[in-house]
């Protein structure tokens, strides 16, 4: 297919379904609809293919109801308007005038502002995006930023090392009222879709809102938790759980969410005799592994135990013993030290789990 003067393969929004977690992708559609995204790019620096892919991504975003503003800082020879004349985007040329741009956005059109040499995260751009109530300020930069995929405003403000000045500026932008700033590689083909329609993304996002949170489970989360546990049961990681079992002990469970998606869970089951609690049902989705989320969930369970005045917690594990002992300060524990009911269930299950525990009383 030939679009925007470049030969590229056909692409549509529905190809997002090939990603591993379709629900995680599709949940962004209602959350993005009606939001304003401001994209700043330099077309003169981008490859033809990367630019064409970015424009196709904008079509998909427009189709799901995102209000789009593109600020092109490229030279006159690389003006984006030249590429949009015969394209599928509904657009109109504009200037840095929030009132006029808002009217364009309300008509369902993309507002294109071409302003050579305008600083990417300069005050003019930031103030303009703030006046529009932009949810995201997205910048395509010459090279990938280092430091991770999602960084809180506080962490970005205190960042030291590579990209220090850039991260500090992104933190200032978030502090000004724009919830999220994305720093993306301008040569990455399809970077907008890969970044915006996935939990972890492919660039760096500095955020000032609740991107990552651990909260009590709600009734609407039970099905997702059962699906996660079911996947782990097939690998013999977790004991079976039923809907009724979880529903009757909702106060025991917490879930970790990334951008509103449930990606992990943990349970804390208190016991009166002995006075302790079991850290159980610890699970993080496979495509979110290795990011420290399991550690955060265990810490959340331990914090809950402290709040309840519980002096020590324990866990049963077959494969994660080393992780608990080396990273979370747990130690081996005789099975006779844990509640009798739990001993019976463990023996009945036939699982060869090791008991590990941790004193948490302050």
N, C-alpha and C positions, 0 to 999 in steps of 0.2 A: 504494500500500500504506500502511496506517495502523499505525504501531508507536509505542509510547512517547508516544501522544497527539499525534503530529505526522504530517501527510501527507507522505510521502517516496517516491521511486522505489525499486523493489526493488533489493536489493544483496546480493551474496554474495561469498564469498572468491574464487570462480572468475572474477570480473570482473577480477581482477588480471592475467589473461592478456592484456588489451589493452595493457599496458605494453610498451615497445619491446623489452625484453630479458627474455623469459619465464624463461629459465634463471636469470638474476640474481635474479628474484623468488622462484621456487620453491626456490632453494637455502636460503632462510631458514626454510622449514618444518622440516626436520630440525634446523637449528641453534637454533631457538627452542623446539622441543618439550622440555618438562620444565623450562624456565627460568622464573624468577619475575620478573615485571614489577610494579612498584609505580607506580600512576598517581595523581597528586594533582591535583584540580581543584576549582573553585568553581562549582557549578552555577548559583548565583544570578547570576553575571556572564555566563554563556554564553547565546547565542541558543538558542531551542528546537531549531532545525534542526541547529546545530553539536553540541548535546548529544545529540540523537537519532542523528546520524551516529557520534558517539563510542561510543555504546552498541552500535550495530551493528558497529562495528569490534571491540569487545570480544568480541562473539559469534564473529566470525571467528577471533580470536586464541585463544579458548577451544576452538574446533573443531580447531585444529591443535596443541593440547596445551600452550599457554602457561598457567602458573600465575599467576593475576591477583589483585592486591589493589588496590582502589580506595579512596582516602581522599578523601572529599567534605567540603570545608570550608564549603560553602554554608549558608545559613540554613535554619531548619526548614521554611520555605515552599518551599524548593527542594531538598528532600531527594531524592537519587537513588533511594532505596528506593521512593518513591511511583511511580516510572516503571518499576521492574523487576518489579512484582507480576505483571503479565500478559505479561511479555516472555519471550524464549527463553533468556536467560542462566540458568545454574545458579548460584545464589548463596546466601550466608548472611550475616546481619549479624554484625559482630564488633567487637572493641575492639583497642587497640594492645597486644596480647599475642601475641608471636611464637610461643609454643608452641601456643596455641589456634588461631591463624591457620594455622600449618603443618598442623595436623590437618584444617582445612577445605580447604586446597589439595590435600592428599593424597586427598581424596574427589572431586577434580575440580570443586570449586565455586569460584566467585569469592568472595573475602572483601570485604565492603563495610563500611567504617568511616566513620561520619558523625560528624565532630567540628568544629563551627563554630569559626572563628577560629584553627585550628591553622596555624602558619606553614608555608608550602610546603616550604622547605628548612631548617626548624628542626631542632634537635638531636633532638627526639623522633621526627620522621619519619625522619631519616637513621639514627639508631641502630636503630630498628625495622626499616628496610629492610636494614641490615647484618646484623642478627640472623637475618633470613629468608634471607640469602644472595642477595639480589636481584641480578640481572644488569643490570637497567635501573631507574633512578628517573626517571619521566617526569612533567614538570610542565606544565600548561596555564596560560599566563600571559596577561595582558591585551593585550599587543601583541607583535609579532614581535621577537625579539632580533636585533641586528646583529652582524656580525663573521664570517660565513661559515657553512658547513654542518657542518663537523667540525673541532674544535679539540682539540689534545692538552692533557692536564692541565697540562703545563709552560707552554704558550702561554697557556692560560686564566689561570694563576696570575700571569703577567706582563702580562696585558691592561691596557691603558690606554685611557681614552675612554669612549664610550657602553657601558652595561651592565657597567662595570668591577666594581662590587660583586657583581653577580649571577654573573659569570664566575668571580671569585675564590672565591665560595662553592661553585660547582659543582666547581671544582678541589679544594677541601677535601673535598667529598663523595667524589670519585674517590679521593683520597688515603686516605680512611677504609676503602676496600676495595670500593666499588661501582664496577664497571668503566665504566659509562656513565650520563651524566646528559643527558636531553633537555629542551630548553626550547622549547616549542611554542606557536603562536598559538591561543588558545582559540576564536577565531571562524572559523578555517579549517575548512570542512566536510570530513570524511574525513581529518583531519590525522594520525590514528594510522596508518592504512594507508599514506598517502602518505609518512610519515616512516620507518616501520619496515620496509616492504617495498620499499625502493629504496636504491641505493648512496649517493646524494647526499642524499636526504631533502628536507624542506621547512622544517625548523627548524634549531636549533643543537644539536649534540651535542658534549659535552665527554667525551673518552674517555681511559682509562688503560691500555687494552690495545692489541693490534696491529691497529688498524682499518686503517691504511695501511702497506703494506710492499713492499719490492722484494727479491725473492729469486731464486735460481737456478731455472730451469725444471725441472719434473719430467716424467717420461713421461706422467703423466695430463693434463698441460697442453698436449700437442702438438696435440690436436684443436682446442682452443680457439684456440691460436695460428694454426693453419692457417685457421680460420674468419675470424679477424681479418685475416690477410694476404690471404685471398681477397677479402674485401670491398674492401680497398684496391687490389688488382690490377685490379678492375673499373673503378676510377677512375684507373688508370695511375700509382699512387703508388709501388708496391713491385714488385720483381722476383718472379717465381714462386718458390715454395718447395715442396718435396715432403716427405712424412712422413719418408722415409728420410734426406733431407738434414739435417733438423732432428735426427732421432734419433741420427745419427752425430756430431753436433756440439753435443750438449746443453750442454756446458760453456761454450759461447759465448753462450748465451741467458739473459736475465733477464726476469722478468715483474713487473709492478706489480699488486698486488691491493688492492681496496677491500672490506673486510669479507669477505675470503675469495674474492671474485670477481676473476678475471683481467680487467683492463680496459686493459692496455697491455703492450708488450714492446719489447725492444731486444736487439741482438746485438753482440758485439765479436769480430771475426775477426782474430786476430794474424797477422803475416807476419814471416818471418825476413829477407827481402831485398827491399826495405830493412826495417830494424827499425821496424815501425809496426803499426797495427791499424786496421781499418775499423769505424766505428760504423754499423751497418746495421739493417735491419728495425725501424726506429723507428715505432711505431704506438700510438695511443691511440684507444679507441672513441669514435665521434662524440658520443655523449651524455655523454662525460666530457671533452670538449674545453674549452679555455679556462681550465683550473684549475691549470695549471703542471705537469701530470704528465709531459709530454714533456720539460720541463727536468729534472725529477728523474731520468728514465730516462737521459738523456744524461750527467748527472753520475754516475750509478751506473756507466755504461760507462767513463767516464773514470777513476773511482776504481779500477775493476778493472784498467785499463791501467797505472795507477801501481803497483798491487800486483805486476804482472808485469814491472815495470821497462821498460815501453815508453815511448820518449821523445815520440812524437807520434801523433795519431790523425787520420783523415780520414773524410769522408763524401761520398756522391754524392747530389745532390738536384736535382730539377727545380722543385719548388714551394716548398721550405722554405729556400732559400738565405738570404733576408733574415732569417728567424728565427734561423738559425745564426750569421750574421755580426753581427746587431744585439743578440742576447740571450745568445749563448754564446761570443763572442769568437773565432769561426772566421774564417779568411781564405781568399781564393781561392788555388788551387794548380794548377800545370801538371799535366796528366794524366800527363806523363812521370815525375813524382816518385812515383807510386803503384806498387805491385807490378805486374810485367808481366802476370801472370795476370789481375789485375783489369782492366787496360787492355784485354786481349783480350776479356774477357766484356762489358765496357762497349761496345766497338765492335760486337761481334756482336749485342748486344741492340737496337741501333739507337736507343737512348734518348739524348736530348740532355741529359745530366746535367752539372752543374757540379761540379768537385772543390773541396772546401773542407777545410782542415785546422787543427789546433790543437796547439801545443807544450804538453805537460803535464808534462815532467820537472821535478821539484822540485830 
